[in-house]
Every structure is written in C-alpha cells, then in structure tokens.
Amino acid sequence: MASHKGLRVAVVGAGIGGSATAHFVRSGDLGVDIAELVVFERGQRAGGRLDVVQVDDAGYEAGGSIIHGKNAYMVEFAKMLRLTRQSTPDNELGLFDGQQMFLKTSPWTLVTFARMLWRYGLDIFRLNKYTGALLEKFAKIYELQNNGKGFATPRELVAAMDADFPALLSRTLRENLKQEGFSERFIEELAMGIVHVNYGQTPAMPAFVGSVALAGSGAELWSVKGGNRLVAEGLLEAARPDRLLFGHSVDAVRRTAAGQYELEVRNLDASQDGVEGPFDLVFLACPAISNSREAQILFQGVPAPVLKPYQRTVATFVPGKMAPLGEPEGADAPGMVLVTSPSYFVNSIGSYGPVEAEKKVSEQVHKVFSKAILSSEGLESLFSELASDKVKICDWLAYPAYEEGEFNGTDGFSLDPDGHLYHVNRIEDVASAMEMSCIGAKNCVLLASSRLLPRAKL
Ligand SMILES: Cc1cc2nc3c(=O)[nH]c(=O)nc-3n(C[C@H](O)[C@H](O)[C@H](O)COP(=O)(O)OP(=O)(O)OC[C@H]3O[C@@H](n4cnc5c(N)ncnc54)[C@H](O)[C@@H]3O)c2cc1C
C-alpha cells in the first residue's frame, strides 16, 4: 500500500490519453503525494494514433487530424503548451454514391446553401440545431470534472451530461435521426457520408458516437501546427515522469497479495524482460482490442478489461490529381469526397494541407480512407495523375467497430474492487476521439482520487 512518501503510479501508453493521464496525475488531481510516476510506451515516441507521415516534401496528419473548437481539453492543452492552432480549410464537398457525384457544394456560400436546401430542405437547419444542442449538453462534463466528479462507467458519465444521452447508446444513429424528424434522404446521404469519413461506419452505429461525428463536421475545426501529436509530447514533457520508457511493452499486469500491481515489461530494443513495480496505481491508456493479438495484455489475479473489436482503416496518401468521379471528363474534383455507399472500395477522398499549413508543396496530397489496402488498379481509377512512388500507407485499427461489438457503456473504468487499476480507453465504448481520451483520462484520475484519498489520509 502507499507509503508515507506517496503513491507509485504507472501509466501504460503515451498516446493523448496516457499523456493526459500523466499530466492530470502530476497536476495534483489525485490529491495525494506522488512518490514515482512511470510511463511505459511500446512505440518510440508519444502520440499513438496521433502521428505525422512524410509525403514527398511535407508532413501530413496520419491519424487523428481534426479537433473541434469546443473540445475544451484539447484547446486548453494547446494553449498551455503554446502550440499554434491552424484552422482546417473549408473544402468543397462532393457526395458520391459509387456511380455518380450527385451533389457538390460551391465556392459560393449562397449557391451551396441553395443546393443543400433544394436537396435536404429543412434538415439543414435541423442539423445545426441538433448538433448545437448536443455540444451544449456535452459541455456539462467539463463543469462536473472541474468539480472533481468521477464516474464508474462511460454510461454513467454520459448520463451526467444529459439524462437523455444513455438512450443514444442503445439506439442507432439512423433511428435517432428519424425520431428527430430528419428525412431518409438526409440520413442515407449526408449523415452516411459524414460517419463514413469519420468512423468508416454507417448510421447503424450507436446514436451517441454518430452524433459526435455529425457535430465534428461543423464549423470551428482546427489542428495543431506541426502535428497533433505535439500535444501528447508536450503534456508528457510537462508531466515530468520520473521514468519515461519508450520501446517498452507491458505484456502482463499482476496483482500482488497486498493489492498492488507488478508489470511484466519487455524492452523491445534489447529483447529483455523485467518486472516493474509494485505500483499503487496503474492507468492503462491503451485500447483493449479483440481482433489484435498484439494489443492484448495478460492479466493475473484481476479480471482483464472486456476486449472489443476495432475497425481497420487504411489511410493512403497520394500526391497527384483526382479523376472526375461520376462526373463528365474535365469536371473539377471537390476537395472532399464523401462516399455514401458502404460497399464501395473507399470511404472518402480528401485533399489535405500539410501539418505546417503555410509550407509550399509541389503537389496536392490526397488522403484516401478505405477498409483494406488499395490495389494499384483501384488507386489508378481514382486519380488521373498519380506519383505512385511517393504514395504512403498507414494501416490503423482506428476506432471501435461500433456496429459489430457491444457498446452500451456499462463496462467499468475500474478493473478491481479497490480502485488501483483503471482502463482509460473504456471511454471509447461511447465515442472515440482525442477529446474523449482526455475526458477518459481525467475521469480515471478523479475516480482513483475519490476511492484512494479517504484511505491515504488515514
Ligand atoms: C485514421 C484516424 C483518423 C482519426 N481522426 C480523428 C479526428 O479527426 N479527430 C479526433 O478527435 N480523433 C480522430 N481519430 C481518433 C483519435 O486519433 C484517437 O481516439 C486518439 O488518438 C486515441 O488516443 P489514445 O491515447 O486513447 O490511444 P492511442 O493513441 O491508441 O494510444 C495508446 C498508446 O499505448 C501504446 N500501447 C499499447 N499497448 C501497449 C502496451 N502493452 N505497453 C506499452 N504501450 C502500449 C500504443 O503504442 C499507443 O502509443 C482518428 C484515428 C485514426 C486512426
């Protein structure tokens, strides 16, 4: 148990969730002294699903790329770390059903508005109202966490934001939008295109995460100059861990007779195994994935977190010129193509700027999301000009496969009865995004504080 000198704390994973956990621990949110803070990260740097890929002469966001202006933790962290926020450029949008580009926005706002109104009628206003209300209710979590409130399950956490939110975990986005009065056309076209680009899934996903995707398609979108992973790196540096072990994989978590935890750690660089600990508190800030053996940790003397399927998303970076998809020869391709057919071989194609927005690039780079690696024939059918030797591929298990697993938010953050072992990424059961991992991190630290503080004071 904790000595009078303070707690020994371990964080497993240095993505945005693990880095935020280390930051909250060091900032005093546990309310007790810390004797040692150790961070274990399997990779060679912080970031996890936040990464930058070098394509030709510039770097591009390879994983998590867009942050909403109302994501209070990400906004606060960028400010605290003196990082520069750059707005995401407003791309012209095209909706493509695999055969036809049936809707395109225009550089002229009024023309776009008229086209949208013509196709979707009042649903355009309804969408603003729907996402506005969602964001307002969502913001309640910041007030609750500021007041030190931790929640046992993701379901309880969303219920505290709004009493109606738990229902959104068991209803599909399609059902919910119908209930809110949206037309079938809007749901199967615009909503489908948005959840497809954001999560590689369809409106059959739960309404809560689907609505988060819809809210994330609105205004006020930004990213960090130099790459979003700078937030994870900066938080970790600011947390000053006593030991920060990159290239170290935690392979097993073992509960001791005294209720502490030992970690079996493999040094990937030296192919050496060792036992670290015992720790009074362990925060697992990595997903528990059922369809990846590599992601699985062995649990001894304590129940393992429930494993969930994750969705494969391949991001292919292509310098070149897009072909006019489903349009006459010579038509200008829109900057962002949302694909509304789930069986089409890609989810979306977008032209993106580099992580240093002002950097001049020799060729426009497109990011293509798909569910599998694209064949060269597939790529050639999408691009009229293509520098195939410069193409880069990032193959991710990107987010939970919400349509496949049980995602009702009832599995707890705490893995043991006395509150020494927490799973930050349980938050992804309700929605997966950078901000969600920060909320999960804060929640686990507050939960640990509420359970340990009374004992630590004895
Ligand atoms: C292609 C793509 C696009 C996305 N777009 C967006 C977006 O636009 N906006 C948005 O908000 N979110 C987006 N996301 C989601 C977002 O990136 C993630 O939700 C978020 O980065 C998850 O952070 P995390 O720290 O919780 O998990 P991770 O980033 O997965 O971090 C977990 C870390 O733990 C390490 N680890 C795992 N197992 C072990 C072990 N046993 N021992 C030691 N270390 C271990 C891993 O190496 C990793 O660094 C996107 C994700 C992808 C892949």
PDBQT file of the ligand as one rigid body, heavy atoms in Angstrom, charges set to zero:
ROOT
HETATM    1  C1  LIG A 501      -7.070   7.472 -39.240  1.00  0.00    +0.000 C 
HETATM    2  C2  LIG A 501      -7.625   8.074 -37.988  1.00  0.00    +0.000 A 
HETATM    3  C3  LIG A 501      -8.317   9.276 -38.052  1.00  0.00    +0.000 A 
HETATM    4  C4  LIG A 501      -8.809   9.853 -36.887  1.00  0.00    +0.000 A 
HETATM    5  N1  LIG A 501      -9.404  11.082 -36.951  1.00  0.00    +0.000 NA
HETATM    6  C5  LIG A 501      -9.704  11.730 -35.810  1.00  0.00    +0.000 A 
HETATM    7  C6  LIG A 501     -10.086  13.095 -35.841  1.00  0.00    +0.000 A 
HETATM    8  O1  LIG A 501     -10.125  13.723 -36.900  1.00  0.00    +0.000 OA
HETATM    9  N2  LIG A 501     -10.388  13.698 -34.654  1.00  0.00    +0.000 N 
HETATM   10  C7  LIG A 501     -10.298  13.034 -33.453  1.00  0.00    +0.000 A 
HETATM   11  O2  LIG A 501     -10.567  13.643 -32.400  1.00  0.00    +0.000 OA
HETATM   12  N3  LIG A 501      -9.915  11.741 -33.404  1.00  0.00    +0.000 NA
HETATM   13  C8  LIG A 501      -9.600  11.088 -34.546  1.00  0.00    +0.000 A 
HETATM   14  N4  LIG A 501      -9.148   9.805 -34.504  1.00  0.00    +0.000 N 
HETATM   15  C9  LIG A 501      -9.178   9.092 -33.219  1.00  0.00    +0.000 C 
HETATM   16  C10 LIG A 501      -8.040   9.542 -32.300  1.00  0.00    +0.000 C 
HETATM   17  O3  LIG A 501      -6.827   9.543 -33.005  1.00  0.00    +0.000 OA
HETATM   18  C11 LIG A 501      -7.958   8.578 -31.120  1.00  0.00    +0.000 C 
HETATM   19  O4  LIG A 501      -9.230   8.499 -30.500  1.00  0.00    +0.000 OA
HETATM   20  C12 LIG A 501      -6.967   9.023 -30.055  1.00  0.00    +0.000 C 
HETATM   21  O5  LIG A 501      -5.759   9.465 -30.627  1.00  0.00    +0.000 OA
HETATM   22  C13 LIG A 501      -6.733   7.856 -29.113  1.00  0.00    +0.000 C 
HETATM   23  O6  LIG A 501      -5.725   8.198 -28.193  1.00  0.00    +0.000 OA
HETATM   24  P1  LIG A 501      -5.346   7.211 -27.012  1.00  0.00    +0.000 P 
HETATM   25  O7  LIG A 501      -4.188   7.791 -26.326  1.00  0.00    +0.000 OA
HETATM   26  O8  LIG A 501      -6.553   6.948 -26.202  1.00  0.00    +0.000 OA
HETATM   27  O9  LIG A 501      -4.980   5.837 -27.701  1.00  0.00    +0.000 OA
HETATM   28  P2  LIG A 501      -3.722   5.541 -28.626  1.00  0.00    +0.000 P 
HETATM   29  O10 LIG A 501      -3.394   6.732 -29.427  1.00  0.00    +0.000 OA
HETATM   30  O11 LIG A 501      -4.017   4.270 -29.308  1.00  0.00    +0.000 OA
HETATM   31  O12 LIG A 501      -2.535   5.348 -27.591  1.00  0.00    +0.000 OA
HETATM   32  C14 LIG A 501      -2.277   4.131 -26.947  1.00  0.00    +0.000 C 
HETATM   33  C15 LIG A 501      -0.767   4.025 -26.782  1.00  0.00    +0.000 C 
HETATM   34  O13 LIG A 501      -0.494   2.883 -25.995  1.00  0.00    +0.000 OA
HETATM   35  C16 LIG A 501       0.626   2.197 -26.533  1.00  0.00    +0.000 C 
HETATM   36  N5  LIG A 501       0.497   0.809 -26.097  1.00  0.00    +0.000 N 
HETATM   37  C17 LIG A 501      -0.457  -0.077 -26.461  1.00  0.00    +0.000 A 
HETATM   38  N6  LIG A 501      -0.293  -1.234 -25.810  1.00  0.00    +0.000 NA
HETATM   39  C18 LIG A 501       0.793  -1.082 -25.021  1.00  0.00    +0.000 A 
HETATM   40  C19 LIG A 501       1.472  -1.952 -24.109  1.00  0.00    +0.000 A 
HETATM   41  N7  LIG A 501       1.037  -3.181 -23.879  1.00  0.00    +0.000 N 
HETATM   42  N8  LIG A 501       2.570  -1.484 -23.466  1.00  0.00    +0.000 NA
HETATM   43  C20 LIG A 501       3.022  -0.207 -23.688  1.00  0.00    +0.000 A 
HETATM   44  N9  LIG A 501       2.415   0.648 -24.543  1.00  0.00    +0.000 NA
HETATM   45  C21 LIG A 501       1.308   0.218 -25.194  1.00  0.00    +0.000 A 
HETATM   46  C22 LIG A 501       0.493   2.382 -28.036  1.00  0.00    +0.000 C 
HETATM   47  O14 LIG A 501       1.742   2.220 -28.679  1.00  0.00    +0.000 OA
HETATM   48  C23 LIG A 501      -0.037   3.818 -28.112  1.00  0.00    +0.000 C 
HETATM   49  O15 LIG A 501       1.003   4.760 -28.217  1.00  0.00    +0.000 OA
HETATM   50  C24 LIG A 501      -8.640   9.202 -35.640  1.00  0.00    +0.000 A 
HETATM   51  C25 LIG A 501      -7.934   7.998 -35.579  1.00  0.00    +0.000 A 
HETATM   52  C26 LIG A 501      -7.418   7.448 -36.735  1.00  0.00    +0.000 A 
HETATM   53  C27 LIG A 501      -6.614   6.191 -36.640  1.00  0.00    +0.000 C 
ENDROOT
TORSDOF 0
